[in-house]
Amino acid sequence: MKKITSYCRITDTAVILNGNARDIPFSGEPGPVRLTEIYRSLETAYPKFHKMDNLSKAGFLASEMVLREAGYDMETPDGTVSLVFANSSSSLDDDIKFQHTIEKDNYFPSPAVFVYTLPNIVTGEIAIRNRILGETSFFILREFDAEKMQIFAEWAFASPGIGHVLCGWAEYLDGHCDVLVMMVERESPDGLDFTTLNIHKLYFDQHGNFDFRP
């Protein structure tokens, strides 16, 4: 049975990695400042992070932690991994910002914002960072749905040669972050069974209380 071998949950109040709440010092400021503080705690040298929109930053940070825990080789191109993400607001956080740059009395469309007005830019940023060559997908749902998340990942596994799927929920809107990223492996002796129930439990584990033993 397919296994969840690592996961990361990021909310407005917690960062949870494999069932353990990460002790990250926060200044108390929400949104972009908090994301930057998480980035600094990882001691990651990836300057492009600072140019990303907030949705991409949120998905990037959770993916970074998951891939580290999974022992993923970020330097070698890999065609055995697919990316499957979803959320409910699409790129609305950036769409609103872009609209503000083209308002009637202050017409100045920003290409730096416009480039992020598609939600699948998140998966693109993660794929580029980690040299992931498998297919990437981003779905829009009304709300988090563990059953659909499992179905989407199974679709990815149906592609020839795919042994790993990095999947989850990446939501960022109006300063609020709601992210769950999981590494799912086709064949692994360890980890959580990749079931709808376990996906649901991981998403609603807000304080690192879930017993995760990869």
C-alpha positions as MATLAB code, in Angstrom:
seq = 'MKKITSYCRITDTAVILNGNARDIPFSGEPGPVRLTEIYRSLETAYPKFHKMDNLSKAGFLASEMVLREAGYDMETPDGTVSLVFANSSSSLDDDIKFQHTIEKDNYFPSPAVFVYTLPNIVTGEIAIRNRILGETSFFILREFDAEKMQIFAEWAFASPGIGHVLCGWAEYLDGHCDVLVMMVERESPDGLDFTTLNIHKLYFDQHGNFDFRP';
ca = [
       0.000    0.000    0.000;
       1.180    3.533   -0.733;
       2.613    5.373    2.267;
       2.857    8.980    3.461;
       6.515    9.102    4.450;
       6.693   12.756    5.477;
       4.310   15.682    5.890;
       4.282   19.340    6.881;
       1.383   21.462    8.109;
       1.630   25.268    8.177;
      -1.168   27.411    9.614;
      -1.403   30.896   11.078;
      -0.440   29.506   14.485;
       1.727   26.431   13.931;
       4.364   24.699   11.851;
       4.121   20.917   12.222;
       6.563   18.457   10.695;
       5.829   14.744   10.954;
       3.654   15.208   14.015;
       6.046   17.519   15.850;
       5.443   21.234   16.308;
       8.492   23.176   15.141;
       9.839   25.698   17.636;
      10.293   28.697   15.343;
      10.669   32.163   16.906;
       8.061   34.575   15.552;
       7.896   38.340   15.841;
       4.117   38.155   16.037;
       3.551   39.678   12.605;
       1.349   37.545   10.334;
       1.536   36.957    6.612;
       4.741   37.660    4.662;
       6.849   38.413    7.743;
       5.967   35.073    9.287;
       6.782   33.215    6.077;
      10.174   34.899    5.958;
      10.839   33.895    9.564;
      10.074   30.264    8.726;
      12.407   30.511    5.725;
      15.238   31.880    7.870;
      14.775   29.110   10.426;
      15.471   26.552    7.673;
      18.804   28.211    6.852;
      18.088   27.711    3.179;
      20.181   29.571    0.615;
      17.641   30.200   -2.139;
      17.455   33.946   -2.924;
      14.591   33.450   -5.402;
      12.346   32.809   -2.397;
      12.179   36.541   -1.697;
      10.781   37.249   -5.185;
       7.963   34.710   -4.900;
       4.370   35.605   -4.105;
       3.034   34.533   -0.720;
       1.184   31.473   -2.016;
       4.352   30.159   -3.627;
       6.359   30.907   -0.494;
       3.920   28.952    1.662;
       3.932   25.910   -0.638;
       7.701   26.156   -1.077;
       8.410   26.178    2.671;
       6.254   23.140    3.437;
       7.709   21.264    0.459;
      11.239   22.156    1.516;
      10.728   20.642    4.953;
       8.999   17.528    3.618;
      11.666   16.836    0.999;
      14.451   17.282    3.537;
      12.821   14.813    5.895;
      12.287   12.382    3.024;
      15.988   12.555    2.145;
      15.245   13.835   -1.344;
      18.240   14.703   -3.538;
      17.515   18.284   -4.609;
      20.506   18.433   -6.954;
      19.710   15.563   -9.309;
      16.925   15.867  -11.927;
      14.193   13.365  -11.103;
      11.419   12.164  -13.396;
       9.926    9.754  -10.860;
       8.222   12.495   -8.808;
       4.927   14.247   -9.618;
       3.426   17.311   -7.954;
      -0.292   17.536   -7.188;
      -1.635   20.533   -5.270;
      -5.018   22.163   -4.684;
      -6.718   25.054   -2.912;
     -10.015   26.938   -2.906;
      -8.973   30.514   -3.690;
      -6.754   29.853   -6.711;
      -4.425   32.883   -7.083;
      -6.966   35.359   -5.684;
      -4.445   36.890   -3.280;
      -2.353   37.980   -6.272;
      -5.355   38.741   -8.480;
      -6.509   41.359   -5.971;
      -3.056   42.911   -5.818;
      -2.824   43.003   -9.601;
      -6.239   44.624   -9.873;
      -5.037   47.383   -7.564;
      -2.197   48.134   -9.997;
      -4.617   48.726  -12.883;
      -7.324   50.733  -11.140;
      -8.657   53.625  -13.177;
      -6.939   56.429  -11.241;
      -3.612   54.657  -10.910;
      -3.040   52.580  -14.025;
       0.245   50.782  -13.647;
      -0.055   47.030  -14.338;
       2.716   45.193  -12.507;
       4.358   42.335  -14.431;
       6.002   41.187  -11.178;
       2.536   40.536   -9.722;
       0.928   39.369  -12.969;
       3.370   36.457  -13.328;
       1.850   34.912  -10.177;
      -1.795   35.218  -11.182;
      -2.022   31.482  -11.847;
      -2.044   29.018   -8.923;
       0.092   26.436  -10.707;
       3.067   28.786  -10.428;
       3.422   27.231   -6.949;
       4.126   23.793   -8.374;
       6.425   25.349  -10.963;
       8.525   27.035   -8.284;
       8.801   23.792   -6.310;
       9.681   21.771   -9.422;
      12.390   24.233  -10.467;
      13.917   24.355   -6.994;
      14.073   20.572   -6.686;
      14.612   19.611  -10.347;
      11.412   17.584  -10.392;
      10.622   16.473  -13.944;
       7.352   14.600  -13.414;
       3.987   16.109  -14.322;
       2.557   18.854  -12.137;
      -1.099   19.635  -11.466;
      -3.042   22.209   -9.475;
      -6.766   21.794   -8.766;
      -9.338   24.250   -7.436;
     -11.838   22.852   -4.934;
     -14.651   24.426   -2.951;
     -12.921   23.351    0.273;
     -10.312   20.897    1.507;
     -11.399   17.409    0.497;
      -9.238   14.488    1.634;
     -10.972   12.029   -0.685;
     -10.313   14.157   -3.759;
      -6.716   14.739   -2.696;
      -6.213   10.978   -2.595;
      -7.873   10.551   -5.995;
      -5.697   13.265   -7.572;
      -2.533   11.623   -6.240;
      -3.640    8.212   -7.517;
      -4.083    9.754  -10.968;
      -0.484   10.955  -10.776;
       0.730    7.493   -9.808;
      -0.983    6.109  -12.912;
       1.648    7.814  -15.088;
       4.505    5.480  -16.121;
       7.612    5.690  -13.949;
       6.101    7.722  -11.102;
       7.123    6.355   -7.708;
       6.630    9.444   -5.562;
       3.949   12.133   -5.428;
       4.451   15.366   -3.516;
       0.910   16.508   -2.919;
      -1.286   18.639   -0.720;
      -3.243   21.765   -0.015;
      -1.652   25.193   -0.501;
      -3.862   28.114    0.481;
      -2.853   31.723    1.119;
      -5.272   34.621    1.128;
      -5.327   37.993    2.838;
      -2.466   37.184    5.196;
      -3.795   33.766    6.201;
      -1.816   30.588    5.505;
      -3.267   27.072    5.333;
      -0.916   24.423    3.941;
      -0.547   20.649    4.083;
       2.152   18.982    1.987;
       2.766   15.216    1.954;
       5.326   12.968    0.321;
       3.581    9.800   -0.824;
       5.625    6.799   -1.967;
       4.407    3.926   -4.062;
       6.585    1.425   -2.197;
       7.821    2.067    1.327;
       8.027   -0.162    4.399;
       7.466    2.834    6.678;
       4.992    5.674    7.001;
       1.267    6.203    7.248;
      -1.098    4.352    4.965;
      -2.177    6.726    2.204;
      -5.882    6.742    3.005;
      -8.595    9.386    3.004;
      -8.890    9.074    6.785;
      -5.193    9.694    7.393;
      -5.106   12.656    4.993;
      -8.089   14.127    6.845;
      -6.371   13.629   10.213;
      -3.149   15.262    9.072;
      -5.005   18.308    7.769;
      -6.933   18.822   10.977;
      -3.891   18.203   13.191;
      -3.449   21.833   14.222;
      -1.048   21.401   17.146;
       1.217   18.459   16.363;
      -0.876   15.953   18.297;
      -1.082   13.335   15.549;
       1.051   10.242   16.131;
       3.180   10.122   12.988;
       5.855    7.459   12.881;
       7.471    7.125    9.440;
];
